[in-house]
Amino acid sequence: MDVAGAGKSLAESLANYDRLQELKAFDESKAGVKGLVDAGITEVPRIFIRPPEETAADEPISGEPTQSWFRIPVIDLKDVAGDRSGVIAGVQQAAEAVGFFQVVNHGISTKLLEEMLVAAREFHELPLELKVEYYSRDLTKKVKYRSNFDLYQSKYVNWRDTLKCVLSPEPLDPQELPPVCRDVIMEFSKQVQILGSLLFELLSEALGLKPSHLKDMDCTKGHLILCHYYPSCPEPELTLGTSRHSDPDFLTILLQDHIGGLQVLNQNQWIDVHPIPGALVVNIGDVLQFISNDKFKSVEHRVLANHRGPRVSVACFFTLDHQPSTRIYGPIKELLSEDNPPVYREILLQDFNAHYNNKGLDGNSALAQFRLLR
């Protein structure tokens, strides 16, 4: 794979090169970022390098105190079958103020979580000739491996490869999954669906609605799983594992390994989401912010590149991205009043998804497109 840029100064590398040609060379290799690392590169190719204006924006805002003391809330679901008023209060505070929280005692065994991480890693570390049959940019394919869904739209390529599996609402034939991770993904999907249903009940009650409200809006109807693989990076300060973005779904449940690197934007500071053994990270998606009329916050986050690696994470998105629907979505009527008028216009979810996919991870919220002008 000839992805150029090594052996030149950064200024020389970024000037006068055919970016599209290099993106195509990278894409057509079908080897992903792992292929570059396996080839023994010692410098980050040009297509991955962040623009200077973006790296400059990472600097702490002068004069403002840092938030090194801040931690993402951790919510214990152990007693959720009994009096769960305390759990609901914790979920409400986290969803409104931070947009992220971690859950422990969530009902998914540590053994299955470990097996899921191992299976995700094993897929990405298969010989290329076994992975290549899954490589695709076809939006309609339910199971596909690729590097960067927005490869041709992005300002720079992220240091990440992904296996995407759409599990529902139409049941996925397990035979479509790679054998190395087939059984584990099917079991993980089943368990995370159960946990997701519980979380949507808690979130419904946190909005002051009946427990089934969000489920009745089809929030639990569809989900997909993304198995991310972040190889070790020779120059992590020059790129990112995942660019700054918010998620285009109702809710995300994330399993991350011990390496870390996930950061959440909170009050203009990037806050580390430290891995907790056995915990799962939960974050509010754009669509849940949309239907809650901004009561819940879908917060921007990113993943750092790292000398250490590979980092592996598995994200479950509750989304209807692959299920065209005639259902109109807008801010939940029960939440609206004279003092709390709708912030967004009503839309079809496929219009939101198309907008998000077309713009890619550009650092701008997809919700802005659908806000009502005041």
TORKOL-4160 file (C-alpha; in steps of 0.2 Angstrom, whole numbers, padded with zeros to 4 digits, m for minus):
374
<pt num="1" X="0000" Y="0000" Z="0000"/>
<pt num="2" X="0008" Y="0017" Z="m0005"/>
<pt num="3" X="0001" Y="0030" Z="0007"/>
<pt num="4" X="0014" Y="0043" Z="0006"/>
<pt num="5" X="0021" Y="0056" Z="0018"/>
<pt num="6" X="0035" Y="0047" Z="0027"/>
<pt num="7" X="0053" Y="0055" Z="0027"/>
<pt num="8" X="0047" Y="0073" Z="0024"/>
<pt num="9" X="0044" Y="0088" Z="0035"/>
<pt num="10" X="0026" Y="0090" Z="0040"/>
<pt num="11" X="0025" Y="0106" Z="0030"/>
<pt num="12" X="0032" Y="0097" Z="0014"/>
<pt num="13" X="0021" Y="0082" Z="0017"/>
<pt num="14" X="0005" Y="0092" Z="0018"/>
<pt num="15" X="0008" Y="0103" Z="0004"/>
<pt num="16" X="0004" Y="0099" Z="m0015"/>
<pt num="17" X="m0001" Y="0081" Z="m0013"/>
<pt num="18" X="m0016" Y="0072" Z="m0021"/>
<pt num="19" X="m0026" Y="0068" Z="m0006"/>
<pt num="20" X="m0040" Y="0059" Z="m0015"/>
<pt num="21" X="m0027" Y="0047" Z="m0023"/>
<pt num="22" X="m0020" Y="0043" Z="m0007"/>
<pt num="23" X="m0037" Y="0040" Z="0001"/>
<pt num="24" X="m0041" Y="0028" Z="m0013"/>
<pt num="25" X="m0025" Y="0019" Z="m0011"/>
<pt num="26" X="m0028" Y="0017" Z="0007"/>
<pt num="27" X="m0046" Y="0011" Z="0004"/>
<pt num="28" X="m0042" Y="0000" Z="m0010"/>
<pt num="29" X="m0029" Y="m0009" Z="0000"/>
<pt num="30" X="m0043" Y="m0015" Z="0011"/>
<pt num="31" X="m0030" Y="m0018" Z="0025"/>
<pt num="32" X="m0036" Y="m0003" Z="0036"/>
<pt num="33" X="m0025" Y="0006" Z="0048"/>
<pt num="34" X="m0019" Y="m0011" Z="0055"/>
<pt num="35" X="m0011" Y="m0014" Z="0037"/>
<pt num="36" X="m0001" Y="0001" Z="0039"/>
<pt num="37" X="0006" Y="m0004" Z="0056"/>
<pt num="38" X="0009" Y="m0022" Z="0050"/>
<pt num="39" X="0019" Y="m0014" Z="0036"/>
<pt num="40" X="0031" Y="m0006" Z="0049"/>
<pt num="41" X="0027" Y="0012" Z="0046"/>
<pt num="42" X="0036" Y="0024" Z="0058"/>
<pt num="43" X="0027" Y="0040" Z="0054"/>
<pt num="44" X="0009" Y="0044" Z="0052"/>
<pt num="45" X="0004" Y="0046" Z="0034"/>
<pt num="46" X="m0002" Y="0063" Z="0028"/>
<pt num="47" X="m0021" Y="0058" Z="0026"/>
<pt num="48" X="m0021" Y="0055" Z="0045"/>
<pt num="49" X="m0014" Y="0072" Z="0051"/>
<pt num="50" X="m0025" Y="0084" Z="0060"/>
<pt num="51" X="m0025" Y="0102" Z="0053"/>
<pt num="52" X="m0016" Y="0114" Z="0064"/>
<pt num="53" X="m0031" Y="0124" Z="0069"/>
<pt num="54" X="m0039" Y="0109" Z="0076"/>
<pt num="55" X="m0024" Y="0104" Z="0087"/>
<pt num="56" X="m0023" Y="0122" Z="0093"/>
<pt num="57" X="m0041" Y="0121" Z="0099"/>
<pt num="58" X="m0036" Y="0107" Z="0111"/>
<pt num="59" X="m0026" Y="0119" Z="0122"/>
<pt num="60" X="m0035" Y="0123" Z="0138"/>
<pt num="61" X="m0044" Y="0140" Z="0138"/>
<pt num="62" X="m0033" Y="0152" Z="0147"/>
<pt num="63" X="m0037" Y="0158" Z="0164"/>
<pt num="64" X="m0050" Y="0144" Z="0167"/>
<pt num="65" X="m0047" Y="0131" Z="0180"/>
<pt num="66" X="m0045" Y="0113" Z="0174"/>
<pt num="67" X="m0057" Y="0100" Z="0179"/>
<pt num="68" X="m0045" Y="0086" Z="0183"/>
<pt num="69" X="m0056" Y="0082" Z="0198"/>
<pt num="70" X="m0071" Y="0079" Z="0187"/>
<pt num="71" X="m0077" Y="0061" Z="0185"/>
<pt num="72" X="m0090" Y="0053" Z="0174"/>
<pt num="73" X="m0104" Y="0047" Z="0186"/>
<pt num="74" X="m0105" Y="0029" Z="0190"/>
<pt num="75" X="m0122" Y="0021" Z="0193"/>
<pt num="76" X="m0125" Y="0005" Z="0202"/>
<pt num="77" X="m0140" Y="m0005" Z="0195"/>
<pt num="78" X="m0139" Y="m0018" Z="0209"/>
<pt num="79" X="m0155" Y="m0014" Z="0217"/>
<pt num="80" X="m0165" Y="m0008" Z="0202"/>
<pt num="81" X="m0178" Y="m0022" Z="0204"/>
<pt num="82" X="m0184" Y="m0014" Z="0221"/>
<pt num="83" X="m0185" Y="0005" Z="0225"/>
<pt num="84" X="m0176" Y="0013" Z="0211"/>
<pt num="85" X="m0180" Y="0031" Z="0214"/>
<pt num="86" X="m0162" Y="0034" Z="0219"/>
<pt num="87" X="m0156" Y="0026" Z="0203"/>
<pt num="88" X="m0168" Y="0036" Z="0192"/>
<pt num="89" X="m0162" Y="0052" Z="0201"/>
<pt num="90" X="m0144" Y="0047" Z="0197"/>
<pt num="91" X="m0148" Y="0044" Z="0179"/>
<pt num="92" X="m0158" Y="0060" Z="0177"/>
<pt num="93" X="m0144" Y="0070" Z="0184"/>
<pt num="94" X="m0131" Y="0062" Z="0173"/>
<pt num="95" X="m0142" Y="0063" Z="0157"/>
<pt num="96" X="m0146" Y="0081" Z="0159"/>
<pt num="97" X="m0129" Y="0088" Z="0165"/>
<pt num="98" X="m0115" Y="0076" Z="0158"/>
<pt num="99" X="m0123" Y="0065" Z="0144"/>
<pt num="100" X="m0112" Y="0051" Z="0150"/>
<pt num="101" X="m0112" Y="0039" Z="0164"/>
<pt num="102" X="m0105" Y="0022" Z="0168"/>
<pt num="103" X="m0115" Y="0007" Z="0175"/>
<pt num="104" X="m0110" Y="m0007" Z="0186"/>
<pt num="105" X="m0120" Y="m0022" Z="0192"/>
<pt num="106" X="m0129" Y="m0021" Z="0175"/>
<pt num="107" X="m0132" Y="m0040" Z="0173"/>
<pt num="108" X="m0120" Y="m0044" Z="0159"/>
<pt num="109" X="m0106" Y="m0056" Z="0165"/>
<pt num="110" X="m0088" Y="m0051" Z="0166"/>
<pt num="111" X="m0084" Y="m0067" Z="0157"/>
<pt num="112" X="m0095" Y="m0062" Z="0142"/>
<pt num="113" X="m0088" Y="m0044" Z="0142"/>
<pt num="114" X="m0070" Y="m0051" Z="0141"/>
<pt num="115" X="m0075" Y="m0064" Z="0128"/>
<pt num="116" X="m0083" Y="m0050" Z="0117"/>
<pt num="117" X="m0067" Y="m0040" Z="0118"/>
<pt num="118" X="m0056" Y="m0055" Z="0113"/>
<pt num="119" X="m0068" Y="m0059" Z="0099"/>
<pt num="120" X="m0067" Y="m0041" Z="0092"/>
<pt num="121" X="m0048" Y="m0041" Z="0093"/>
<pt num="122" X="m0047" Y="m0058" Z="0085"/>
<pt num="123" X="m0057" Y="m0053" Z="0070"/>
<pt num="124" X="m0046" Y="m0038" Z="0067"/>
<pt num="125" X="m0031" Y="m0048" Z="0068"/>
<pt num="126" X="m0036" Y="m0061" Z="0056"/>
<pt num="127" X="m0025" Y="m0063" Z="0040"/>
<pt num="128" X="m0031" Y="m0050" Z="0027"/>
<pt num="129" X="m0036" Y="m0064" Z="0015"/>
<pt num="130" X="m0049" Y="m0069" Z="0028"/>
<pt num="131" X="m0055" Y="m0051" Z="0032"/>
<pt num="132" X="m0056" Y="m0044" Z="0015"/>
<pt num="133" X="m0072" Y="m0053" Z="0010"/>
<pt num="134" X="m0081" Y="m0042" Z="0023"/>
<pt num="135" X="m0073" Y="m0026" Z="0017"/>
<pt num="136" X="m0087" Y="m0014" Z="0010"/>
<pt num="137" X="m0094" Y="0004" Z="0009"/>
<pt num="138" X="m0111" Y="m0002" Z="0004"/>
<pt num="139" X="m0123" Y="0006" Z="0016"/>
<pt num="140" X="m0136" Y="m0008" Z="0014"/>
<pt num="141" X="m0124" Y="m0022" Z="0020"/>
<pt num="142" X="m0128" Y="m0028" Z="0037"/>
<pt num="143" X="m0111" Y="m0035" Z="0041"/>
<pt num="144" X="m0095" Y="m0025" Z="0035"/>
<pt num="145" X="m0078" Y="m0021" Z="0040"/>
<pt num="146" X="m0070" Y="m0004" Z="0035"/>
<pt num="147" X="m0059" Y="0010" Z="0041"/>
<pt num="148" X="m0068" Y="0026" Z="0043"/>
<pt num="149" X="m0086" Y="0027" Z="0037"/>
<pt num="150" X="m0083" Y="0045" Z="0032"/>
<pt num="151" X="m0066" Y="0042" Z="0024"/>
<pt num="152" X="m0070" Y="0053" Z="0009"/>
<pt num="153" X="m0079" Y="0067" Z="0018"/>
<pt num="154" X="m0067" Y="0069" Z="0033"/>
<pt num="155" X="m0054" Y="0082" Z="0035"/>
<pt num="156" X="m0042" Y="0068" Z="0041"/>
<pt num="157" X="m0043" Y="0050" Z="0043"/>
<pt num="158" X="m0045" Y="0042" Z="0060"/>
<pt num="159" X="m0033" Y="0029" Z="0067"/>
<pt num="160" X="m0046" Y="0016" Z="0068"/>
<pt num="161" X="m0054" Y="0001" Z="0059"/>
<pt num="162" X="m0072" Y="m0006" Z="0062"/>
<pt num="163" X="m0082" Y="m0021" Z="0060"/>
<pt num="164" X="m0101" Y="m0016" Z="0059"/>
<pt num="165" X="m0115" Y="m0028" Z="0063"/>
<pt num="166" X="m0133" Y="m0023" Z="0061"/>
<pt num="167" X="m0143" Y="m0035" Z="0073"/>
<pt num="168" X="m0161" Y="m0028" Z="0072"/>
<pt num="169" X="m0175" Y="m0024" Z="0070"/>
<pt num="170" X="m0174" Y="m0037" Z="0056"/>
<pt num="171" X="m0165" Y="m0052" Z="0064"/>
<pt num="172" X="m0148" Y="m0055" Z="0057"/>
<pt num="173" X="m0144" Y="m0072" Z="0050"/>
<pt num="174" X="m0129" Y="m0077" Z="0061"/>
<pt num="175" X="m0121" Y="m0085" Z="0046"/>
<pt num="176" X="m0117" Y="m0068" Z="0040"/>
<pt num="177" X="m0106" Y="m0064" Z="0054"/>
<pt num="178" X="m0087" Y="m0069" Z="0054"/>
<pt num="179" X="m0085" Y="m0086" Z="0062"/>
<pt num="180" X="m0072" Y="m0080" Z="0074"/>
<pt num="181" X="m0084" Y="m0069" Z="0083"/>
<pt num="182" X="m0101" Y="m0075" Z="0078"/>
<pt num="183" X="m0107" Y="m0084" Z="0094"/>
<pt num="184" X="m0100" Y="m0070" Z="0105"/>
<pt num="185" X="m0108" Y="m0056" Z="0095"/>
<pt num="186" X="m0125" Y="m0065" Z="0095"/>
<pt num="187" X="m0125" Y="m0068" Z="0114"/>
<pt num="188" X="m0118" Y="m0050" Z="0118"/>
<pt num="189" X="m0132" Y="m0043" Z="0107"/>
<pt num="190" X="m0145" Y="m0052" Z="0117"/>
<pt num="191" X="m0138" Y="m0047" Z="0133"/>
<pt num="192" X="m0136" Y="m0028" Z="0128"/>
<pt num="193" X="m0153" Y="m0028" Z="0122"/>
<pt num="194" X="m0160" Y="m0033" Z="0139"/>
<pt num="195" X="m0149" Y="m0019" Z="0147"/>
<pt num="196" X="m0154" Y="m0007" Z="0134"/>
<pt num="197" X="m0173" Y="m0010" Z="0138"/>
<pt num="198" X="m0169" Y="m0007" Z="0157"/>
<pt num="199" X="m0160" Y="0009" Z="0153"/>
<pt num="200" X="m0174" Y="0016" Z="0142"/>
<pt num="201" X="m0186" Y="0013" Z="0157"/>
<pt num="202" X="m0175" Y="0022" Z="0169"/>
<pt num="203" X="m0173" Y="0036" Z="0156"/>
<pt num="204" X="m0192" Y="0037" Z="0153"/>
<pt num="205" X="m0195" Y="0039" Z="0172"/>
<pt num="206" X="m0181" Y="0052" Z="0173"/>
<pt num="207" X="m0191" Y="0062" Z="0160"/>
<pt num="208" X="m0207" Y="0060" Z="0171"/>
<pt num="209" X="m0215" Y="0048" Z="0159"/>
<pt num="210" X="m0222" Y="0030" Z="0161"/>
<pt num="211" X="m0208" Y="0017" Z="0161"/>
<pt num="212" X="m0213" Y="0011" Z="0143"/>
<pt num="213" X="m0214" Y="0028" Z="0135"/>
<pt num="214" X="m0197" Y="0027" Z="0126"/>
<pt num="215" X="m0199" Y="0009" Z="0121"/>
<pt num="216" X="m0216" Y="0013" Z="0114"/>
<pt num="217" X="m0207" Y="0026" Z="0103"/>
<pt num="218" X="m0197" Y="0011" Z="0096"/>
<pt num="219" X="m0181" Y="0017" Z="0105"/>
<pt num="220" X="m0177" Y="m0001" Z="0108"/>
<pt num="221" X="m0182" Y="m0008" Z="0092"/>
<pt num="222" X="m0166" Y="m0008" Z="0082"/>
<pt num="223" X="m0148" Y="m0009" Z="0087"/>
<pt num="224" X="m0131" Y="m0012" Z="0079"/>
<pt num="225" X="m0114" Y="m0016" Z="0086"/>
<pt num="226" X="m0097" Y="m0008" Z="0081"/>
<pt num="227" X="m0081" Y="m0018" Z="0085"/>
<pt num="228" X="m0068" Y="m0004" Z="0085"/>
<pt num="229" X="m0049" Y="m0008" Z="0083"/>
<pt num="230" X="m0036" Y="0006" Z="0087"/>
<pt num="231" X="m0019" Y="0000" Z="0083"/>
<pt num="232" X="m0004" Y="0007" Z="0091"/>
<pt num="233" X="0001" Y="0024" Z="0083"/>
<pt num="234" X="0019" Y="0030" Z="0080"/>
<pt num="235" X="0014" Y="0048" Z="0082"/>
<pt num="236" X="m0002" Y="0049" Z="0092"/>
<pt num="237" X="0000" Y="0068" Z="0094"/>
<pt num="238" X="m0003" Y="0070" Z="0076"/>
<pt num="239" X="m0020" Y="0061" Z="0074"/>
<pt num="240" X="m0035" Y="0054" Z="0083"/>
<pt num="241" X="m0043" Y="0037" Z="0085"/>
<pt num="242" X="m0060" Y="0045" Z="0083"/>
<pt num="243" X="m0063" Y="0063" Z="0079"/>
<pt num="244" X="m0074" Y="0074" Z="0090"/>
<pt num="245" X="m0092" Y="0070" Z="0087"/>
<pt num="246" X="m0109" Y="0065" Z="0096"/>
<pt num="247" X="m0118" Y="0049" Z="0092"/>
<pt num="248" X="m0133" Y="0048" Z="0079"/>
<pt num="249" X="m0144" Y="0037" Z="0089"/>
<pt num="250" X="m0155" Y="0036" Z="0104"/>
<pt num="251" X="m0142" Y="0028" Z="0116"/>
<pt num="252" X="m0125" Y="0020" Z="0115"/>
<pt num="253" X="m0119" Y="0007" Z="0127"/>
<pt num="254" X="m0100" Y="0005" Z="0126"/>
<pt num="255" X="m0088" Y="m0009" Z="0132"/>
<pt num="256" X="m0070" Y="m0003" Z="0132"/>
<pt num="257" X="m0054" Y="m0012" Z="0137"/>
<pt num="258" X="m0041" Y="m0006" Z="0150"/>
<pt num="259" X="m0031" Y="0005" Z="0139"/>
<pt num="260" X="m0042" Y="0021" Z="0139"/>
<pt num="261" X="m0042" Y="0036" Z="0128"/>
<pt num="262" X="m0061" Y="0040" Z="0127"/>
<pt num="263" X="m0063" Y="0058" Z="0132"/>
<pt num="264" X="m0079" Y="0068" Z="0134"/>
<pt num="265" X="m0081" Y="0087" Z="0132"/>
<pt num="266" X="m0087" Y="0095" Z="0148"/>
<pt num="267" X="m0087" Y="0114" Z="0150"/>
<pt num="268" X="m0074" Y="0116" Z="0137"/>
<pt num="269" X="m0062" Y="0103" Z="0144"/>
<pt num="270" X="m0058" Y="0086" Z="0138"/>
<pt num="271" X="m0062" Y="0074" Z="0152"/>
<pt num="272" X="m0055" Y="0056" Z="0152"/>
<pt num="273" X="m0068" Y="0042" Z="0154"/>
<pt num="274" X="m0057" Y="0030" Z="0164"/>
<pt num="275" X="m0060" Y="0012" Z="0161"/>
<pt num="276" X="m0068" Y="0003" Z="0176"/>
<pt num="277" X="m0067" Y="m0016" Z="0176"/>
<pt num="278" X="m0084" Y="m0024" Z="0172"/>
<pt num="279" X="m0092" Y="m0007" Z="0169"/>
<pt num="280" X="m0101" Y="m0001" Z="0154"/>
<pt num="281" X="m0101" Y="0017" Z="0147"/>
<pt num="282" X="m0118" Y="0024" Z="0143"/>
<pt num="283" X="m0121" Y="0040" Z="0133"/>
<pt num="284" X="m0136" Y="0049" Z="0127"/>
<pt num="285" X="m0137" Y="0050" Z="0108"/>
<pt num="286" X="m0143" Y="0065" Z="0097"/>
<pt num="287" X="m0160" Y="0057" Z="0094"/>
<pt num="288" X="m0164" Y="0056" Z="0112"/>
<pt num="289" X="m0158" Y="0074" Z="0115"/>
<pt num="290" X="m0170" Y="0078" Z="0100"/>
<pt num="291" X="m0185" Y="0070" Z="0107"/>
<pt num="292" X="m0182" Y="0076" Z="0125"/>
<pt num="293" X="m0182" Y="0093" Z="0118"/>
<pt num="294" X="m0164" Y="0096" Z="0125"/>
<pt num="295" X="m0168" Y="0090" Z="0142"/>
<pt num="296" X="m0155" Y="0076" Z="0140"/>
<pt num="297" X="m0138" Y="0080" Z="0132"/>
<pt num="298" X="m0130" Y="0072" Z="0118"/>
<pt num="299" X="m0112" Y="0076" Z="0122"/>
<pt num="300" X="m0097" Y="0077" Z="0110"/>
<pt num="301" X="m0083" Y="0065" Z="0113"/>
<pt num="302" X="m0067" Y="0058" Z="0105"/>
<pt num="303" X="m0054" Y="0044" Z="0106"/>
<pt num="304" X="m0036" Y="0048" Z="0107"/>
<pt num="305" X="m0023" Y="0039" Z="0097"/>
<pt num="306" X="m0010" Y="0030" Z="0108"/>
<pt num="307" X="0007" Y="0022" Z="0107"/>
<pt num="308" X="0000" Y="0008" Z="0117"/>
<pt num="309" X="m0011" Y="m0003" Z="0108"/>
<pt num="310" X="m0021" Y="m0011" Z="0100"/>
<pt num="311" X="m0036" Y="m0003" Z="0110"/>
<pt num="312" X="m0052" Y="m0012" Z="0107"/>
<pt num="313" X="m0070" Y="m0006" Z="0111"/>
<pt num="314" X="m0087" Y="m0012" Z="0107"/>
<pt num="315" X="m0101" Y="0000" Z="0105"/>
<pt num="316" X="m0120" Y="m0004" Z="0104"/>
<pt num="317" X="m0130" Y="0009" Z="0095"/>
<pt num="318" X="m0149" Y="0009" Z="0098"/>
<pt num="319" X="m0154" Y="0016" Z="0081"/>
<pt num="320" X="m0166" Y="0013" Z="0067"/>
<pt num="321" X="m0153" Y="0019" Z="0054"/>
<pt num="322" X="m0156" Y="0003" Z="0044"/>
<pt num="323" X="m0175" Y="0003" Z="0045"/>
<pt num="324" X="m0184" Y="0016" Z="0035"/>
<pt num="325" X="m0199" Y="0022" Z="0044"/>
<pt num="326" X="m0214" Y="0033" Z="0040"/>
<pt num="327" X="m0215" Y="0037" Z="0059"/>
<pt num="328" X="m0213" Y="0056" Z="0062"/>
<pt num="329" X="m0202" Y="0060" Z="0077"/>
<pt num="330" X="m0201" Y="0077" Z="0086"/>
<pt num="331" X="m0200" Y="0083" Z="0104"/>
<pt num="332" X="m0211" Y="0072" Z="0115"/>
<pt num="333" X="m0228" Y="0081" Z="0117"/>
<pt num="334" X="m0229" Y="0077" Z="0136"/>
<pt num="335" X="m0213" Y="0087" Z="0139"/>
<pt num="336" X="m0219" Y="0103" Z="0130"/>
<pt num="337" X="m0228" Y="0118" Z="0137"/>
<pt num="338" X="m0229" Y="0137" Z="0135"/>
<pt num="339" X="m0213" Y="0138" Z="0145"/>
<pt num="340" X="m0205" Y="0124" Z="0136"/>
<pt num="341" X="m0210" Y="0125" Z="0118"/>
<pt num="342" X="m0202" Y="0113" Z="0105"/>
<pt num="343" X="m0184" Y="0117" Z="0100"/>
<pt num="344" X="m0184" Y="0106" Z="0085"/>
<pt num="345" X="m0195" Y="0103" Z="0070"/>
<pt num="346" X="m0203" Y="0086" Z="0067"/>
<pt num="347" X="m0193" Y="0074" Z="0055"/>
<pt num="348" X="m0191" Y="0057" Z="0048"/>
<pt num="349" X="m0176" Y="0048" Z="0056"/>
<pt num="350" X="m0169" Y="0043" Z="0039"/>
<pt num="351" X="m0168" Y="0062" Z="0035"/>
<pt num="352" X="m0157" Y="0064" Z="0051"/>
<pt num="353" X="m0147" Y="0049" Z="0047"/>
<pt num="354" X="m0144" Y="0054" Z="0029"/>
<pt num="355" X="m0138" Y="0071" Z="0035"/>
<pt num="356" X="m0126" Y="0064" Z="0048"/>
<pt num="357" X="m0119" Y="0051" Z="0036"/>
<pt num="358" X="m0116" Y="0064" Z="0023"/>
<pt num="359" X="m0107" Y="0077" Z="0034"/>
<pt num="360" X="m0097" Y="0064" Z="0043"/>
<pt num="361" X="m0087" Y="0067" Z="0059"/>
<pt num="362" X="m0084" Y="0086" Z="0056"/>
<pt num="363" X="m0085" Y="0092" Z="0074"/>
<pt num="364" X="m0102" Y="0100" Z="0071"/>
<pt num="365" X="m0118" Y="0094" Z="0079"/>
<pt num="366" X="m0131" Y="0086" Z="0066"/>
<pt num="367" X="m0145" Y="0093" Z="0077"/>
<pt num="368" X="m0142" Y="0111" Z="0072"/>
<pt num="369" X="m0149" Y="0107" Z="0055"/>
<pt num="370" X="m0166" Y="0103" Z="0063"/>
<pt num="371" X="m0168" Y="0117" Z="0076"/>
<pt num="372" X="m0182" Y="0129" Z="0074"/>
<pt num="373" X="m0177" Y="0147" Z="0071"/>
<pt num="374" X="m0183" Y="0159" Z="0085"/>
